[in-house]
């Protein structure tokens, strides 16, 4: 008769090794994702992404606070809000879904989708499929748009 505790110990060892293998794979994927994002959004100065991110967050917050002073219906600029949020997500190494991008632009999904399609047709925004869900996609700035927005923040916003 076999000792069941030996079987349990062996199974626990196998599970532990499997968890270690998965953790290693996730670490490699995470490092690869960060490296690929850094390739898409290179910075010329070590602190540039941090400084840009701080300025972008400030501008997004300032744009939201306008509604406290003046009717927000007068500020219908979803394209700019979408681009700002995608740049913020890029610099934060976050993935941005269609729904979260529409929400960040403070527009209904139908309006957000219309603007996203226009930005995509102009080559400013790219969609990337979600490997976990074929019906979902993530949004990123095209490399040219990312570069242009970064230059804008460095030359215009930083010049204030």
N, C-alpha and C positions, 0 to 999 in steps of 0.2 A: 504494500500500500504506500502510495506516495504521500509525502508530507505536503499539505496544502499551503503551509506558510512559505515553503521553498518556491512553490508555483507563484504565489503572490509576490514574493520578493523579486523573482525573475521578471514578472509582468511589470512591476513598478520600475525596475531598472530599464526595461524596454521603453516604457512610457517616458521616463526621465530623459533618455537619449533622444527620443522623438521630439520632445518639447525643446530640448537644446538645439536640435537640428532646425526646427521651425524658427526658434528665436534667432539663430544665426542667419537663416534665409531672410527673415524680416529686417534684420540689421543691414544686410547687404542691399536689400531693396531700398531701404530708407536712405542709405548712403548714396546709392545710385540715383534716386529721385532728387536728392539735394544737389548732387553733382550736375544732373541734367538741368535742373532749374538754374543753377549758377551759370551753366553754359548759355542758357537762353537769356539770362539777365546778368551779364558781366558787369563788374564795377571797376572803375579806374582807381578808386581810393578805398582803403580797407573799411572806412566808416561810412562810405557813401550810401549803401542800402539803409542803414540805420537812420541817417540824417534825412534821406528822402522819405522814408516811412513816417518819420515824425512830422514832416511837413505835409505829407498827404493826409495823414490822420487829422491834422489841424485844419486843413482846408475842407475836408469832408464834414468835420464837426461844425465849422463856421457856416457851411452851406445849409446844414440842418437847422442851425439856430436862427437863420433868416426867418423861418416860419413863425418865430415868436414875435417878430416885429412887423412883418408885412405878409399879406395873404400869399400862401405858398403856391396857389394856382397861377400866380404871375411868373413863377420861376420854372417853367417847363423845359428843363434841359436834361432829359434822361440820358442822352448819348454821353454827355460829359460825366454825369454821375456814374454811369456804367464803366467808362474808361478809368475813372479815378479808383473805383472799387477793384477793378481787375489789376491795376498797378499796385494797389495796396496788398491784394492777395499774392501777387507775384513776389513782392519784396518780403512778405511774411512767410513765404514758402507754403502757402495754402492753396488748396484747389477750390475753385469757385464754380458752383453749379448754376444752371440757368435760373432756378428758383431763387437762390440766394443773391444772385446778381440783380434780378428784378426787384427783390426786396430792398437791397441796398440803394437802389435808384429811387426808392419810394414811389414806384408806379405799379399799377395792376399788371398781372402776368401778360395779358393781351398786349398792352402798350410796351412792356419790356421786351416781349418776343418780337414785336414789330421793329423796335429800335435795334435789337440784337441782329436781326436779319439784315437790316440796312448796314450796320457796322461790319458784319461778316461779308456782305457783298462788296464792300469797299476795301476789303482786305485788312481792316483794322483789328478784327477779332477773329480768332480761330476756335473751332470746336474740337475737343479731343474726346474720343469715346471712353466710356467707363468700362474697364474690363470685367468689373463685377456685375454690371447691369447693362445689358445691351440696349435698353430703352432710355438710358441716361447718358449725359455728356457733361464735360467740364469745359469752361471757357478760359481762354488765355489771350493775352495781347499778342499780335504778330510781333516779331522781333523789331520791325521798323517802327511800329507804334510805340512799343516799349522804349526804344531809344529816343523817339521824338518827345514822349512825355517826360522822360528823365531829363532831357536837355531843357525842356520847358521849366521844370522845377528848379534846376540848377541856375538857369539864366534869368528867369522871371521871378519865381517865388523867393529864391535865395537872395536875390538882388534887393529885396525890400528893406 
